Amino acid sequence: MVIIILLAALALTGLVATLVELRRDGFHAVATDWTRVAERDSIQDAESTPAYR
């Protein structure tokens, strides 16, 4: 029974520490900075060679 209580306390400590670190780390959605996005489309870089299967 003591081992189960210790494991539950350890799991709770880990959960709380994870939540604290996620908030401290700045885990949130960041808007795209469109001035840093390339003007070209990635399809322009594709090669036009035939594919053989």
PABASE-785850 format. One record per residue (C-alpha): residue number from 1; residue in three letters; x, y, z. Coordinates in steps of 0.001 Angstrom, whole numbers, plus 500000, padded with zeros to 6 digits. Example, Ala and Ser with C-alpha at 12.3 -4.5 7.8 and 13.67 -1.06 7.14 Angstrom:
2
{1,"ALA",{512300,495500,507800}},
{2,"SER",{513670,498940,507140}},
END
This chain:
53
{1,"MET",{500000,500000,500000}},
{2,"VAL",{502882,502338,500783}},
{3,"ILE",{504352,501752,497320}},
{4,"ILE",{501054,502686,495664}},
{5,"ILE",{500885,505930,497662}},
{6,"LEU",{504492,506767,496759}},
{7,"LEU",{503861,506073,493061}},
{8,"ALA",{500710,508209,493115}},
{9,"ALA",{502618,511059,494808}},
{10,"LEU",{505418,510751,492248}},
{11,"ALA",{502943,510804,489358}},
{12,"LEU",{501154,513844,490793}},
{13,"THR",{504469,515636,491276}},
{14,"GLY",{505427,514906,487680}},
{15,"LEU",{502084,516145,486371}},
{16,"VAL",{502279,519391,488336}},
{17,"ALA",{505902,519966,487284}},
{18,"THR",{504986,519367,483638}},
{19,"LEU",{502141,521873,483756}},
{20,"VAL",{504354,524459,485462}},
{21,"GLU",{507089,524033,482855}},
{22,"LEU",{504632,524248,479963}},
{23,"ARG",{503334,527567,481257}},
{24,"ARG",{506834,528845,481941}},
{25,"ASP",{508108,527728,478532}},
{26,"GLY",{505536,529797,476651}},
{27,"PHE",{503722,526878,475074}},
{28,"HIS",{501163,528692,472947}},
{29,"ALA",{500169,529214,469356}},
{30,"VAL",{502303,531765,467537}},
{31,"ALA",{500966,533712,464583}},
{32,"THR",{502842,533278,461300}},
{33,"ASP",{505136,536146,460378}},
{34,"TRP",{504245,536441,456696}},
{35,"THR",{507204,538755,456043}},
{36,"ARG",{509531,535808,456667}},
{37,"VAL",{507697,533357,454405}},
{38,"ALA",{509222,532780,450977}},
{39,"GLU",{507402,534283,448013}},
{40,"ARG",{507855,531181,445853}},
{41,"ASP",{505653,528136,445899}},
{42,"SER",{507306,524800,446674}},
{43,"ILE",{505869,523320,443456}},
{44,"GLN",{508155,525625,441462}},
{45,"ASP",{511142,523720,442839}},
{46,"ALA",{509776,520333,441764}},
{47,"GLU",{511610,518518,439014}},
{48,"SER",{509706,517509,435908}},
{49,"THR",{511344,514108,435396}},
{50,"PRO",{509157,511072,434768}},
{51,"ALA",{508623,508685,437651}},
{52,"TYR",{509074,504992,436960}},
{53,"ARG",{507533,502320,439141}},
END
